[in-house]
Amino acid sequence: MKILITGASSGLGAELARQYANLENELILLARREDKLYALRSELFLKCKNIEIIVADVIDFKPLQKKIQTISSLDMLILNAGVSLGHSSNSEYIPTIEEFENLYRVNVLSSHAILEVLLPLFKAQGSGKIVFISSLASLFSMPSSKIYSSSKRALNAYAEGIRYKYNKYGIKVVNILPGFIKSELTDKNEFNMPFLLDTEVGVAKIINAIQKNKREYIFPFRFYLIIRFLNLLPFVLREKIVNSVS
């Protein structure tokens, strides 16, 4: 299987590469940090059928598209690249418009920049799998994570639309909504994260859902139930609870 993983230089992307590295798979690892990509390639080279490196920043859309246009066949695309501003304890901080724009370019727009190039390839093949790495945070917006949560909610809507349109061409779409998994992204958070999973454990759950072609996979389930309960509460009560913990 030939797999392209974005945001592959660290965190979930690097661990996805490690767990998919075997003699039956070819990996294409894409990220902007060249040194980390080549270090990961050196680590996995003997375990994998083939590893290709693409050094690109996912927010530089035109150079990114030019580099991935060289891909002639692909079985699976994992859209993992993502950033967060972190959940700060400083509730008075207002993110700048530049921070807002950059987060949306990485978390939402880069997915379309990549799919603009690769969807015609999948369609011509009559097969392929697209995996979106969203977030459980997309289901409930805390004040400290409103920009991140909104970007992932937008990604959910985009993934849903892609699924409806391209299912008839044999293209499967899997949307993953994880809670807190240890990574560079969650290391920014300044609070005790509930149900925090080790990277290896979280990624193993993601891969299992991908193999089962789950349309949407939300975990940890206990965390999801808490969010569902909060969303069912009257707004006034929900607002009091959120304000008491944020």
Salt bridges, closest charged atoms under 4 A:
GLU15 OE1 - ARG18 NH1 3.71
GLU43 OE2 - ARG18 NE 2.76
GLU184 OE1 - ARG33 NH2 3.15
ASP187 OD1 - LYS182 NZ 3.48
